[in-house]
Amino acid sequence: MALEFPGMLQFDDPALEWRRLFSELLGTFLLVLAGAGGGVVAAVSHGMISRSAAVTAPGLTVISIILFMGAISGAHLNPAVTIAFTVRGDFPWRRVPGYVIVQLIGATLACLFLRAVFGKVGMLGATEPGLHIHDWQAMLVELALTVGLVSTILGTASRAQNVGALSALGVGGYIILAGLWSSPVSGASMNPARSFAPDLVIGDFAHYWVYLVGPIAGALIAVGIAWILRGRGGDTGGLTAARGTLDPTVIDAMQAAVARDKKPPA
């Protein structure tokens, strides 16, 4: 752990890891509750909830989650985002399995909650290709959507952008925008955990590959775009956004380390 930038700081304290994992579990639960819940409530209410409301709810939920506990875990809420931060060099590989597992658990708990409350209705908000849409078409749409989503996340996490809490508005706004134009085509998932949970609970993985391949490939493309636009990752903004911090002094230490690295020799 001492090799991890910026060293043995509080983020590396194993005693605090449960807080970050719980943050990811709770955040993903809330996200999927809103995302899958839109389809369930639409079925229960016989269409009284509009498509616009159903796609707006997840975006607003993400804004809230990033603002109220993004500093704990980084508020990835999405395996594709975790992988992107890691490939970018802002997040350690050894923490990827834990994050992905709790994201899947949180998403599954949300769908189990919806089933317990409303029953097995509305396919529990499962994301599937739209009418007359082939799987490969939906996959390419998911890929393109995720390129935009992860580019927004990595871009607003960069120290060069310096947007701070406004990054939550950028990410949430993009999710709403993507859902408004593409939800009839692919469901605008952009998140393997979001699509995994309802498929698991209803026992149908026929189309899941669309929502695994598309978002993961899109996330990797977005990392390449970030490298073209801003060079290598690992700056203060990216590290802080990806990992969170439970102690403000961690940010100060990161900034001091970066400043020392950039200070010209005497």
PAMIFI-593261 format. One record per residue: x, y, z of N, C-alpha, C in turn; residue number from 1; residue in one letter. Coordinates in steps of 0.001 Angstrom, whole numbers, padded with zeros to 6 digits. Layout:
residues N
<<X, Y, Z>, <X, Y, Z>, <X, Y, Z>, NUM, 'A'>,
...
end
This chain:
residues 266
<<000822, -001208, 000000>, <000000, 000000, 000000>, <000858, 001262, 000000>, 1, 'M'>,
<<002067, 001165, 000518>, <002929, 002337, 000576>, <003333, 002815, -000807>, 2, 'A'>,
<<003202, 001938, -001813>, <003572, 002326, -003174>, <002475, 003135, -003849>, 3, 'L'>,
<<001287, 003129, -003289>, <000173, 003826, -003925>, <000259, 005332, -003666>, 4, 'E'>,
<<000164, 006129, -004729>, <000194, 007585, -004591>, <-001008, 008031, -003777>, 5, 'F'>,
<<-000844, 008956, -002820>, <000391, 009610, -002424>, <001052, 008953, -001216>, 6, 'P'>,
<<000801, 007680, -001009>, <001466, 006993, 000087>, <000480, 006496, 001120>, 7, 'G'>,
<<000993, 006249, 002297>, <000159, 005690, 003353>, <-000679, 006785, 003996>, 8, 'M'>,
<<-001738, 007177, 003295>, <-002657, 008172, 003812>, <-003937, 007479, 004267>, 9, 'L'>,
<<-004899, 008252, 004734>, <-006061, 007652, 005356>, <-006865, 006798, 004381>, 10, 'Q'>,
<<-006791, 007117, 003089>, <-007534, 006305, 002131>, <-007093, 004855, 002180>, 11, 'F'>,
<<-005840, 004612, 002541>, <-005299, 003266, 002562>, <-005540, 002548, 003878>, 12, 'D'>,
<<-006221, 003176, 004809>, <-006486, 002558, 006104>, <-007524, 001456, 005923>, 13, 'D'>,
<<-007171, 000189, 006079>, <-008136, -000893, 005883>, <-009351, -000775, 006787>, 14, 'P'>,
<<-009185, -000132, 007926>, <-010304, -000007, 008850>, <-011418, 000879, 008294>, 15, 'A'>,
<<-011090, 001681, 007271>, <-012085, 002593, 006699>, <-012654, 002086, 005374>, 16, 'L'>,
<<-012137, 000962, 004896>, <-012602, 000466, 003599>, <-014087, 000144, 003605>, 17, 'E'>,
<<-014639, -000320, 004712>, <-016054, -000666, 004775>, <-016930, 000544, 004493>, 18, 'W'>,
<<-016454, 001740, 004861>, <-017260, 002939, 004596>, <-017381, 003192, 003101>, 19, 'R'>,
<<-016269, 003015, 002386>, <-016296, 003241, 000949>, <-017163, 002198, 000245>, 20, 'R'>,
<<-017047, 000945, 000677>, <-017848, -000113, 000070>, <-019329, 000083, 000376>, 21, 'L'>,
<<-019636, 000486, 001604>, <-021033, 000749, 001945>, <-021576, 001916, 001133>, 22, 'F'>,
<<-020747, 002930, 000918>, <-021155, 004068, 000111>, <-021514, 003633, -001306>, 23, 'S'>,
<<-020688, 002765, -001909>, <-020984, 002263, -003245>, <-022249, 001406, -003262>, 24, 'E'>,
<<-022423, 000579, -002241>, <-023621, -000257, -002171>, <-024881, 000595, -002051>, 25, 'L'>,
<<-024862, 001545, -001126>, <-026028, 002395, -000914>, <-026311, 003264, -002143>, 26, 'L'>,
<<-025256, 003839, -002711>, <-025453, 004694, -003874>, <-026019, 003940, -005060>, 27, 'G'>,
<<-025503, 002719, -005316>, <-026009, 001931, -006424>, <-027430, 001469, -006156>, 28, 'T'>,
<<-027731, 001154, -004915>, <-029108, 000803, -004542>, <-030067, 001932, -004893>, 29, 'F'>,
<<-029720, 003145, -004496>, <-030593, 004290, -004757>, <-030726, 004580, -006252>, 30, 'L'>,
<<-029601, 004442, -006977>, <-029632, 004683, -008419>, <-030547, 003687, -009125>, 31, 'L'>,
<<-030399, 002406, -008818>, <-031215, 001386, -009476>, <-032655, 001446, -008990>, 32, 'V'>,
<<-032854, 001828, -007758>, <-034220, 002005, -007253>, <-034966, 003033, -008101>, 33, 'L'>,
<<-034273, 004129, -008443>, <-034893, 005158, -009285>, <-034977, 004713, -010736>, 34, 'A'>,
<<-033902, 004089, -011249>, <-033876, 003702, -012654>, <-034837, 002581, -012977>, 35, 'G'>,
<<-034732, 001470, -012241>, <-035636, 000345, -012469>, <-037028, 000650, -011931>, 36, 'A'>,
<<-037090, 001448, -010866>, <-038383, 001784, -010277>, <-039290, 002542, -011219>, 37, 'G'>,
<<-038709, 003310, -012144>, <-039540, 004034, -013104>, <-040382, 003091, -013939>, 38, 'G'>,
<<-039766, 002002, -014425>, <-040514, 001025, -015208>, <-041546, 000282, -014381>, 39, 'G'>,
<<-041196, -000035, -013142>, <-042127, -000746, -012265>, <-043335, 000119, -011931>, 40, 'V'>,
<<-043095, 001365, -011566>, <-044201, 002265, -011211>, <-045075, 002560, -012428>, 41, 'V'>,
<<-044451, 002661, -013605>, <-045238, 002866, -014820>, <-046194, 001709, -015046>, 42, 'A'>,
<<-045729, 000486, -014766>, <-046598, -000682, -014937>, <-047695, -000714, -013879>, 43, 'A'>,
<<-047327, -000412, -012643>, <-048303, -000443, -011554>, <-049358, 000635, -011721>, 44, 'V'>,
<<-048940, 001804, -012188>, <-049862, 002942, -012322>, <-050509, 003009, -013695>, 45, 'S'>,
<<-050279, 001971, -014513>, <-050851, 001909, -015862>, <-050440, 003111, -016710>, 46, 'H'>,
<<-049161, 003431, -016638>, <-048608, 004459, -017515>, <-048771, 005875, -017027>, 47, 'G'>,
<<-049094, 006074, -015749>, <-049287, 007438, -015258>, <-047970, 008189, -015107>, 48, 'M'>,
<<-046859, 007463, -015032>, <-045553, 008113, -015001>, <-045043, 008222, -016433>, 49, 'I'>,
<<-044610, 009394, -016835>, <-044175, 009616, -018211>, <-042764, 009100, -018428>, 50, 'S'>,
<<-042398, 008885, -019701>, <-041048, 008465, -020021>, <-040052, 009534, -019597>, 51, 'R'>,
<<-040414, 010794, -019762>, <-039508, 011873, -019360>, <-039208, 011819, -017876>, 52, 'S'>,
<<-040231, 011553, -017071>, <-040018, 011452, -015627>, <-039163, 010243, -015289>, 53, 'A'>,
<<-039399, 009121, -015997>, <-038661, 007892, -015714>, <-037177, 008028, -016015>, 54, 'A'>,
<<-036824, 008804, -017057>, <-035404, 008949, -017397>, <-034764, 010110, -016643>, 55, 'V'>,
<<-035570, 011016, -016125>, <-035029, 012135, -015345>, <-034659, 011694, -013933>, 56, 'T'>,
<<-035434, 010788, -013365>, <-035212, 010363, -011980>, <-033810, 009815, -011727>, 57, 'A'>,
<<-033270, 008922, -012576>, <-031909, 008436, -012302>, <-030855, 009538, -012354>, 58, 'P'>,
<<-031002, 010480, -013299>, <-030037, 011568, -013385>, <-030041, 012442, -012148>, 59, 'G'>,
<<-031232, 012771, -011659>, <-031323, 013579, -010445>, <-030805, 012808, -009232>, 60, 'L'>,
<<-031039, 011501, -009231>, <-030529, 010669, -008134>, <-029004, 010679, -008106>, 61, 'T'>,
<<-028394, 010578, -009272>, <-026931, 010590, -009347>, <-026377, 011925, -008855>, 62, 'V'>,
<<-027028, 013019, -009219>, <-026586, 014327, -008729>, <-026575, 014345, -007200>, 63, 'I'>,
<<-027657, 013865, -006602>, <-027761, 013858, -005146>, <-026702, 012968, -004513>, 64, 'S'>,
<<-026497, 011783, -005088>, <-025531, 010841, -004514>, <-024122, 011406, -004568>, 65, 'I'>,
<<-023747, 011985, -005712>, <-022403, 012552, -005837>, <-022200, 013669, -004819>, 66, 'I'>,
<<-023229, 014495, -004628>, <-023095, 015626, -003725>, <-023051, 015195, -002263>, 67, 'L'>,
<<-023816, 014147, -001894>, <-023858, 013855, -000464>, <-022891, 012770, -000016>, 68, 'F'>,
<<-022362, 011954, -000926>, <-021351, 011006, -000457>, <-020313, 010650, -001517>, 69, 'M'>,
<<-020179, 011486, -002529>, <-019137, 011247, -003514>, <-017748, 011323, -002923>, 70, 'G'>,
<<-017588, 012106, -001857>, <-016277, 012249, -001231>, <-015878, 011028, -000420>, 71, 'A'>,
<<-016812, 010107, -000196>, <-016484, 008905, 000563>, <-015827, 007859, -000327>, 72, 'I'>,
<<-016508, 007541, -001448>, <-016020, 006450, -002298>, <-015703, 006878, -003718>, 73, 'S'>,
<<-016039, 008107, -004069>, <-015923, 008542, -005450>, <-017222, 008404, -006206>, 74, 'G'>,
<<-018221, 007734, -005607>, <-019555, 007561, -006207>, <-019468, 007033, -007630>, 75, 'A'>,
<<-018804, 005892, -007795>, <-018734, 005270, -009117>, <-020101, 004765, -009540>, 76, 'H'>,
<<-020712, 003920, -008713>, <-022078, 003404, -008913>, <-022222, 002575, -010184>, 77, 'L'>,
<<-021121, 002190, -010792>, <-021170, 001627, -012131>, <-019832, 000918, -012395>, 78, 'N'>,
<<-019841, -000392, -012677>, <-018583, -001084, -012958>, <-017799, -000481, -014110>, 79, 'P'>,
<<-018500, 000058, -015112>, <-017803, 000673, -016248>, <-017013, 001899, -015802>, 80, 'A'>,
<<-017560, 002662, -014874>, <-016872, 003842, -014353>, <-015670, 003417, -013520>, 81, 'V'>,
<<-015829, 002399, -012694>, <-014720, 001906, -011889>, <-013567, 001449, -012775>, 82, 'T'>,
<<-013892, 000703, -013825>, <-012854, 000226, -014744>, <-012191, 001402, -015455>, 83, 'I'>,
<<-012983, 002390, -015863>, <-012419, 003550, -016556>, <-011454, 004319, -015659>, 84, 'A'>,
<<-011848, 004581, -014416>, <-010959, 005274, -013481>, <-009665, 004484, -013272>, 85, 'F'>,
<<-009787, 003158, -013247>, <-008618, 002326, -012990>, <-007670, 002331, -014185>, 86, 'T'>,
<<-008208, 002134, -015378>, <-007374, 002156, -016580>, <-006748, 003533, -016764>, 87, 'V'>,
<<-007461, 004566, -016363>, <-006963, 005935, -016455>, <-005802, 006190, -015496>, 88, 'R'>,
<<-005668, 005354, -014461>, <-004595, 005512, -013488>, <-004992, 006278, -012254>, 89, 'G'>,
<<-006315, 006458, -012057>, <-006790, 007221, -010907>, <-007289, 006347, -009769>, 90, 'D'>,
<<-007354, 005040, -009990>, <-007929, 004136, -008997>, <-007127, 002840, -009006>, 91, 'F'>,
<<-006831, 002251, -007833>, <-005994, 001047, -007779>, <-006760, -000211, -008188>, 92, 'P'>,
<<-006098, -001071, -008948>, <-006729, -002301, -009436>, <-007201, -003182, -008288>, 93, 'W'>,
<<-006485, -003205, -007172>, <-006838, -004140, -006101>, <-008196, -003814, -005483>, 94, 'R'>,
<<-008698, -002600, -005698>, <-009996, -002253, -005127>, <-011149, -002474, -006103>, 95, 'R'>,
<<-010833, -002821, -007343>, <-011884, -003011, -008352>, <-012843, -004137, -007977>, 96, 'V'>,
<<-012360, -005336, -007595>, <-013309, -006415, -007282>, <-014310, -006038, -006190>, 97, 'P'>,
<<-013820, -005407, -005125>, <-014724, -005016, -004042>, <-015784, -004039, -004506>, 98, 'G'>,
<<-015375, -003037, -005285>, <-016330, -002051, -005766>, <-017374, -002693, -006677>, 99, 'Y'>,
<<-016927, -003520, -007617>, <-017859, -004128, -008568>, <-018837, -005052, -007841>, 100, 'V'>,
<<-018343, -005831, -006899>, <-019219, -006756, -006174>, <-020302, -006014, -005407>, 101, 'I'>,
<<-019927, -004961, -004679>, <-020945, -004247, -003902>, <-021890, -003461, -004808>, 102, 'V'>,
<<-021420, -003020, -005969>, <-022324, -002385, -006927>, <-023384, -003375, -007405>, 103, 'Q'>,
<<-022968, -004592, -007707>, <-023925, -005622, -008134>, <-024885, -005972, -007003>, 104, 'L'>,
<<-024376, -006047, -005786>, <-025234, -006358, -004643>, <-026239, -005242, -004414>, 105, 'I'>,
<<-025778, -003990, -004434>, <-026681, -002864, -004229>, <-027776, -002819, -005272>, 106, 'G'>,
<<-027410, -003042, -006536>, <-028399, -003044, -007609>, <-029404, -004174, -007419>, 107, 'A'>,
<<-028926, -005352, -007033>, <-029812, -006496, -006839>, <-030761, -006269, -005668>, 108, 'T'>,
<<-030255, -005682, -004593>, <-031122, -005377, -003450>, <-032238, -004420, -003845>, 109, 'L'>,
<<-031939, -003463, -004724>, <-032972, -002523, -005182>, <-034075, -003258, -005930>, 110, 'A'>,
<<-033695, -004187, -006808>, <-034707, -004926, -007565>, <-035473, -005905, -006681>, 111, 'C'>,
<<-034808, -006487, -005701>, <-035516, -007344, -004750>, <-036510, -006526, -003935>, 112, 'L'>,
<<-036129, -005323, -003583>, <-037047, -004434, -002859>, <-038272, -004125, -003717>, 113, 'F'>,
<<-038041, -003785, -004988>, <-039155, -003481, -005884>, <-040080, -004688, -006048>, 114, 'L'>,
<<-039496, -005871, -006153>, <-040324, -007074, -006287>, <-041125, -007337, -005019>, 115, 'R'>,
<<-040501, -007119, -003857>, <-041202, -007357, -002601>, <-042370, -006389, -002416>, 116, 'A'>,
<<-042209, -005160, -002874>, <-043241, -004135, -002677>, <-044331, -004218, -003741>, 117, 'V'>,
<<-043927, -004388, -005017>, <-044895, -004297, -006114>, <-045162, -005617, -006821>, 118, 'F'>,
<<-044347, -006625, -006558>, <-044484, -007872, -007280>, <-043642, -007872, -008547>, 119, 'G'>,
<<-043737, -008944, -009273>, <-042929, -009110, -010490>, <-043641, -008451, -011670>, 120, 'K'>,
<<-043620, -007109, -011655>, <-044313, -006341, -012687>, <-043314, -005463, -013445>, 121, 'V'>,
<<-043703, -005069, -014641>, <-042848, -004188, -015427>, <-041474, -004747, -015682>, 122, 'G'>,
<<-041361, -006090, -015657>, <-040064, -006751, -015827>, <-039020, -006196, -014867>, 123, 'M'>,
<<-039512, -005638, -013750>, <-038645, -005053, -012717>, <-037675, -004027, -013299>, 124, 'L'>,
<<-038142, -003313, -014333>, <-037323, -002251, -014913>, <-036172, -002741, -015746>, 125, 'G'>,
<<-036238, -003981, -016245>, <-035147, -004532, -017045>, <-034906, -003689, -018291>, 126, 'A'>,
<<-033640, -003528, -018647>, <-033287, -002814, -019873>, <-033156, -003822, -021008>, 127, 'T'>,
<<-033893, -003584, -022084>, <-033879, -004463, -023245>, <-033934, -003623, -024508>, 128, 'E'>,
<<-033445, -004172, -025624>, <-033575, -003437, -026892>, <-035038, -003161, -027202>, 129, 'P'>,
<<-035291, -002003, -027792>, <-036643, -001609, -028106>, <-037251, -002437, -029230>, 130, 'G'>,
<<-038508, -002171, -029511>, <-039236, -002875, -030561>, <-038534, -002692, -031902>, 131, 'L'>,
<<-038308, -003805, -032590>, <-037650, -003826, -033901>, <-036179, -003383, -033843>, 132, 'H'>,
<<-035601, -003354, -032649>, <-034188, -003006, -032496>, <-033392, -004288, -032259>, 133, 'I'>,
<<-032379, -004531, -033076>, <-031531, -005705, -032905>, <-030576, -005503, -031734>, 134, 'H'>,
<<-030115, -006626, -031168>, <-029177, -006543, -030051>, <-027925, -005758, -030420>, 135, 'D'>,
<<-027404, -005966, -031611>, <-026172, -005288, -031995>, <-026379, -003782, -032119>, 136, 'W'>,
<<-027591, -003376, -032545>, <-027884, -001952, -032622>, <-027943, -001335, -031225>, 137, 'Q'>,
<<-028620, -002032, -030315>, <-028698, -001543, -028941>, <-027317, -001497, -028295>, 138, 'A'>,
<<-026475, -002480, -028604>, <-025132, -002500, -028038>, <-024327, -001299, -028496>, 139, 'M'>,
<<-024431, -000959, -029778>, <-023685, 000189, -030295>, <-024198, 001500, -029694>, 140, 'L'>,
<<-025508, 001574, -029468>, <-026058, 002767, -028815>, <-025543, 002865, -027384>, 141, 'V'>,
<<-025536, 001741, -026661>, <-025003, 001739, -025297>, <-023532, 002121, -025285>, 142, 'E'>,
<<-022795, 001638, -026268>, <-021379, 001991, -026375>, <-021213, 003502, -026540>, 143, 'L'>,
<<-021959, 004071, -027496>, <-021842, 005506, -027751>, <-022270, 006332, -026545>, 144, 'A'>,
<<-023362, 005915, -025902>, <-023837, 006640, -024723>, <-022801, 006611, -023606>, 145, 'L'>,
<<-022170, 005449, -023414>, <-021200, 005326, -022336>, <-019930, 006108, -022634>, 146, 'T'>,
<<-019555, 006204, -023899>, <-018415, 007064, -024257>, <-018682, 008479, -023752>, 147, 'V'>,
<<-019889, 008977, -024003>, <-020229, 010326, -023548>, <-020283, 010439, -022046>, 148, 'G'>,
<<-020891, 009448, -021392>, <-021014, 009491, -019931>, <-019643, 009470, -019264>, 149, 'L'>,
<<-018807, 008505, -019633>, <-017508, 008374, -018983>, <-016594, 009540, -019366>, 150, 'V'>,
<<-016713, 010059, -020573>, <-015948, 011257, -020945>, <-016331, 012428, -020063>, 151, 'S'>,
<<-017624, 012553, -019788>, <-018084, 013617, -018888>, <-017522, 013424, -017486>, 152, 'T'>,
<<-017543, 012187, -017007>, <-017038, 011909, -015661>, <-015540, 012171, -015572>, 153, 'I'>,
<<-014782, 011625, -016510>, <-013332, 011822, -016474>, <-012958, 013281, -016711>, 154, 'L'>,
<<-013703, 013947, -017571>, <-013399, 015347, -017867>, <-013646, 016260, -016690>, 155, 'G'>,
<<-014775, 016077, -016028>, <-015081, 016938, -014878>, <-014263, 016541, -013657>, 156, 'T'>,
<<-013694, 015329, -013682>, <-012816, 014917, -012581>, <-011401, 015436, -012756>, 157, 'A'>,
<<-011078, 015946, -013933>, <-009728, 016420, -014200>, <-009468, 017737, -013492>, 158, 'S'>,
<<-008282, 017876, -012962>, <-007901, 019135, -012309>, <-007959, 020304, -013281>, 159, 'R'>,
<<-007752, 020018, -014588>, <-007753, 021085, -015582>, <-009119, 021751, -015703>, 160, 'A'>,
<<-010199, 020990, -015449>, <-011541, 021561, -015584>, <-011897, 022433, -014378>, 161, 'Q'>,
<<-011531, 021947, -013176>, <-011730, 022736, -011970>, <-013181, 023161, -011772>, 162, 'N'>,
<<-014141, 022194, -011916>, <-015552, 022537, -011776>, <-016108, 022146, -010410>, 163, 'V'>,
<<-015359, 021381, -009634>, <-015797, 021045, -008286>, <-017129, 020334, -008259>, 164, 'G'>,
<<-018031, 020821, -007378>, <-019328, 020175, -007202>, <-020188, 020243, -008463>, 165, 'A'>,
<<-019861, 021137, -009389>, <-020634, 021221, -010626>, <-020494, 019962, -011472>, 166, 'L'>,
<<-019493, 019129, -011164>, <-019358, 017874, -011901>, <-020600, 017010, -011719>, 167, 'S'>,
<<-021234, 017085, -010552>, <-022457, 016312, -010315>, <-023548, 016716, -011293>, 168, 'A'>,
<<-023651, 018024, -011559>, <-024668, 018502, -012504>, <-024356, 018037, -013919>, 169, 'L'>,
<<-023070, 018029, -014269>, <-022679, 017573, -015594>, <-023011, 016113, -015805>, 170, 'G'>,
<<-022670, 015276, -014832>, <-022910, 013842, -014953>, <-024408, 013542, -014934>, 171, 'V'>,
<<-025126, 014117, -013972>, <-026566, 013884, -013897>, <-027293, 014409, -015121>, 172, 'G'>,
<<-026870, 015572, -015589>, <-027488, 016141, -016790>, <-027282, 015270, -018005>, 173, 'G'>,
<<-026087, 014690, -018124>, <-025826, 013821, -019268>, <-026710, 012578, -019215>, 174, 'Y'>,
<<-026879, 011991, -018021>, <-027722, 010800, -017885>, <-029152, 011107, -018315>, 175, 'I'>,
<<-029658, 012269, -017917>, <-031011, 012659, -018319>, <-031096, 012838, -019828>, 176, 'I'>,
<<-030130, 013541, -020392>, <-030114, 013780, -021831>, <-030061, 012472, -022613>, 177, 'L'>,
<<-029188, 011552, -022187>, <-029070, 010267, -022874>, <-030376, 009496, -022810>, 178, 'A'>,
<<-031025, 009525, -021659>, <-032283, 008803, -021512>, <-033401, 009388, -022346>, 179, 'G'>,
<<-033440, 010707, -022467>, <-034521, 011353, -023210>, <-034542, 010946, -024676>, 180, 'L'>,
<<-033359, 010778, -025273>, <-033377, 010468, -026713>, <-033182, 008995, -027027>, 181, 'W'>,
<<-032626, 008212, -026092>, <-032268, 006841, -026458>, <-032951, 005749, -025652>, 182, 'S'>,
<<-033726, 006088, -024638>, <-034340, 005028, -023839>, <-035244, 004105, -024650>, 183, 'S'>,
<<-035964, 004582, -025684>, <-036770, 003632, -026467>, <-035931, 002662, -027287>, 184, 'P'>,
<<-034647, 002980, -027500>, <-033788, 002126, -028315>, <-033122, 001041, -027481>, 185, 'V'>,
<<-032488, 001444, -026373>, <-031729, 000478, -025570>, <-032053, 000514, -024085>, 186, 'S'>,
<<-032836, 001468, -023648>, <-033083, 001641, -022222>, <-032116, 002593, -021558>, 187, 'G'>,
<<-031090, 003038, -022305>, <-030099, 004004, -021796>, <-029547, 003573, -020443>, 188, 'A'>,
<<-029060, 002345, -020378>, <-028515, 001832, -019123>, <-027146, 002416, -018832>, 189, 'S'>,
<<-026181, 002181, -019723>, <-024802, 002647, -019575>, <-024130, 002088, -018327>, 190, 'M'>,
<<-024726, 001022, -017764>, <-024293, 000542, -016460>, <-024552, -000958, -016346>, 191, 'N'>,
<<-023498, -001799, -016373>, <-023701, -003248, -016269>, <-024408, -003676, -014988>, 192, 'P'>,
<<-024201, -002969, -013886>, <-024874, -003332, -012636>, <-026362, -003016, -012712>, 193, 'A'>,
<<-026699, -001875, -013305>, <-028108, -001483, -013468>, <-028879, -002525, -014270>, 194, 'R'>,
<<-028266, -003090, -015301>, <-028951, -004069, -016138>, <-028868, -005479, -015566>, 195, 'S'>,
<<-027827, -005757, -014799>, <-027650, -007087, -014220>, <-028747, -007422, -013225>, 196, 'F'>,
<<-029102, -006478, -012362>, <-029985, -006771, -011234>, <-031374, -007255, -011662>, 197, 'A'>,
<<-032102, -006526, -012522>, <-033416, -007053, -012911>, <-033326, -008355, -013689>, 198, 'P'>,
<<-032295, -008517, -014504>, <-032128, -009779, -015232>, <-031931, -010940, -014263>, 199, 'D'>,
<<-031179, -010704, -013191>, <-030952, -011754, -012202>, <-032244, -012117, -011472>, 200, 'L'>,
<<-032990, -011102, -011046>, <-034186, -011356, -010242>, <-035289, -012020, -011065>, 201, 'V'>,
<<-035421, -011646, -012344>, <-036443, -012273, -013186>, <-035906, -013523, -013885>, 202, 'I'>,
<<-034590, -013743, -013819>, <-033991, -014938, -014381>, <-033913, -014961, -015883>, 203, 'G'>,
<<-033615, -013839, -016498>, <-033543, -013775, -017958>, <-032340, -012923, -018365>, 204, 'D'>,
<<-031283, -013571, -018853>, <-030068, -012874, -019271>, <-029913, -012876, -020797>, 205, 'F'>,
<<-031029, -013014, -021508>, <-030970, -013162, -022964>, <-030287, -011986, -023646>, 206, 'A'>,
<<-030481, -010778, -023114>, <-029931, -009584, -023752>, <-028830, -008933, -022923>, 207, 'H'>,
<<-028413, -009593, -021844>, <-027480, -008916, -020935>, <-026154, -008576, -021586>, 208, 'Y'>,
<<-025721, -009372, -022554>, <-024421, -009107, -023170>, <-024375, -007703, -023767>, 209, 'W'>,
<<-025529, -007213, -024233>, <-025611, -005858, -024799>, <-025155, -004830, -023774>, 210, 'V'>,
<<-025573, -005028, -022516>, <-025355, -004042, -021463>, <-024084, -004310, -020668>, 211, 'Y'>,
<<-023363, -005334, -021083>, <-022025, -005581, -020556>, <-020970, -005126, -021552>, 212, 'L'>,
<<-021091, -005590, -022793>, <-020104, -005261, -023827>, <-020152, -003775, -024179>, 213, 'V'>,
<<-021339, -003248, -024410>, <-021469, -001843, -024818>, <-020860, -000869, -023822>, 214, 'G'>,
<<-021296, -000893, -022543>, <-020732, 000052, -021564>, <-019243, -000138, -021296>, 215, 'P'>,
<<-018764, -001382, -021218>, <-017345, -001588, -020938>, <-016500, -001080, -022103>, 216, 'I'>,
<<-016906, -001417, -023330>, <-016166, -000939, -024501>, <-016224, 000583, -024587>, 217, 'A'>,
<<-017382, 001149, -024307>, <-017513, 002602, -024339>, <-016644, 003282, -023311>, 218, 'G'>,
<<-016538, 002679, -022112>, <-015692, 003245, -021055>, <-014226, 003246, -021470>, 219, 'A'>,
<<-013785, 002167, -022106>, <-012384, 002094, -022539>, <-012096, 003104, -023641>, 220, 'L'>,
<<-013038, 003285, -024537>, <-012862, 004306, -025581>, <-012773, 005691, -024949>, 221, 'I'>,
<<-013601, 005941, -023939>, <-013573, 007239, -023264>, <-012231, 007495, -022588>, 222, 'A'>,
<<-011617, 006449, -022050>, <-010290, 006601, -021452>, <-009282, 007021, -022522>, 223, 'V'>,
<<-009382, 006407, -023701>, <-008503, 006802, -024800>, <-008717, 008250, -025206>, 224, 'G'>,
<<-009966, 008684, -025248>, <-010267, 010077, -025581>, <-009687, 011021, -024527>, 225, 'I'>,
<<-009807, 010642, -023254>, <-009250, 011476, -022181>, <-007739, 011604, -022325>, 226, 'A'>,
<<-007086, 010511, -022730>, <-005636, 010564, -022918>, <-005285, 011507, -024067>, 227, 'W'>,
<<-006054, 011471, -025143>, <-005806, 012368, -026279>, <-006003, 013824, -025869>, 228, 'I'>,
<<-007050, 014088, -025105>, <-007386, 015471, -024743>, <-006488, 016039, -023645>, 229, 'L'>,
<<-006132, 015187, -022641>, <-005452, 015720, -021459>, <-004189, 014969, -021075>, 230, 'R'>,
<<-003810, 013957, -021851>, <-002623, 013195, -021491>, <-002907, 012171, -020420>, 231, 'G'>,
<<-001869, 011714, -019755>, <-002000, 010666, -018752>, <-002814, 011139, -017553>, 232, 'R'>,
<<-003411, 010181, -016854>, <-004194, 010493, -015662>, <-003316, 010585, -014429>, 233, 'G'>,
<<-003955, 010535, -013270>, <-003219, 010568, -012016>, <-003032, 011944, -011433>, 234, 'G'>,
<<-003731, 012973, -011982>, <-003583, 014297, -011378>, <-004446, 014388, -010122>, 235, 'D'>,
<<-004311, 015492, -009401>, <-004999, 015634, -008122>, <-006496, 015506, -008267>, 236, 'T'>,
<<-007067, 016163, -009286>, <-008509, 016113, -009456>, <-009002, 014711, -009728>, 237, 'G'>,
<<-008315, 013993, -010610>, <-008726, 012638, -010932>, <-008607, 011693, -009749>, 238, 'G'>,
<<-007504, 011802, -009004>, <-007304, 010947, -007838>, <-008378, 011174, -006788>, 239, 'L'>,
<<-008673, 012434, -006519>, <-009660, 012765, -005496>, <-011048, 012312, -005915>, 240, 'T'>,
<<-011419, 012565, -007192>, <-012742, 012190, -007677>, <-012927, 010682, -007698>, 241, 'A'>,
<<-011899, 009951, -008101>, <-012017, 008505, -008243>, <-012010, 007780, -006901>, 242, 'A'>,
<<-011229, 008278, -005952>, <-011019, 007550, -004705>, <-011816, 008100, -003542>, 243, 'R'>,
<<-012263, 009356, -003643>, <-012886, 009971, -002494>, <-011849, 010281, -001434>, 244, 'G'>,
<<-012272, 010887, -000367>, <-011360, 011158, 000751>, <-012183, 011279, 002017>, 245, 'T'>,
<<-011731, 010639, 003051>, <-012394, 010718, 004343>, <-011730, 011736, 005254>, 246, 'L'>,
<<-010733, 012417, 004718>, <-009979, 013385, 005520>, <-009504, 014499, 004592>, 247, 'D'>,
<<-009919, 015762, 004826>, <-009494, 016865, 003960>, <-007984, 016995, 003839>, 248, 'P'>,
<<-007233, 016525, 004825>, <-005778, 016646, 004742>, <-005204, 015774, 003632>, 249, 'T'>,
<<-005960, 014746, 003206>, <-005504, 013905, 002106>, <-005390, 014736, 000834>, 250, 'V'>,
<<-006384, 015603, 000590>, <-006348, 016461, -000592>, <-005136, 017386, -000516>, 251, 'I'>,
<<-004906, 017953, 000667>, <-003757, 018842, 000822>, <-002459, 018101, 000521>, 252, 'D'>,
<<-002355, 016846, 000984>, <-001142, 016066, 000747>, <-000969, 015766, -000733>, 253, 'A'>,
<<-002073, 015445, -001417>, <-002004, 015192, -002852>, <-001518, 016435, -003600>, 254, 'M'>,
<<-002099, 017582, -003249>, <-001723, 018821, -003923>, <-000259, 019153, -003661>, 255, 'Q'>,
<<000200, 018926, -002438>, <001595, 019210, -002112>, <002529, 018292, -002891>, 256, 'A'>,
<<002131, 017021, -003034>, <002968, 016073, -003778>, <003057, 016451, -005235>, 257, 'A'>,
<<001915, 016854, -005822>, <001923, 017273, -007226>, <002765, 018517, -007404>, 258, 'V'>,
<<002646, 019460, -006461>, <003427, 020694, -006547>, <004925, 020403, -006475>, 259, 'A'>,
<<005317, 019459, -005616>, <006738, 019107, -005520>, <007242, 018487, -006808>, 260, 'R'>,
<<006395, 017655, -007426>, <006790, 017004, -008668>, <006989, 018021, -009800>, 261, 'D'>,
<<006193, 019094, -009760>, <006241, 020079, -010846>, <007202, 021233, -010557>, 262, 'K'>,
<<007724, 021278, -009349>, <008628, 022387, -008996>, <009933, 022246, -009767>, 263, 'K'>,
<<010338, 023307, -010460>, <011583, 023227, -011237>, <012794, 023074, -010320>, 264, 'P'>,
<<013796, 022367, -010754>, <014999, 022180, -009927>, <015683, 023498, -009630>, 265, 'P'>,
<<016330, 023571, -008495>, <017011, 024812, -008075>, <018207, 025074, -008974>, 266, 'A'>,
end
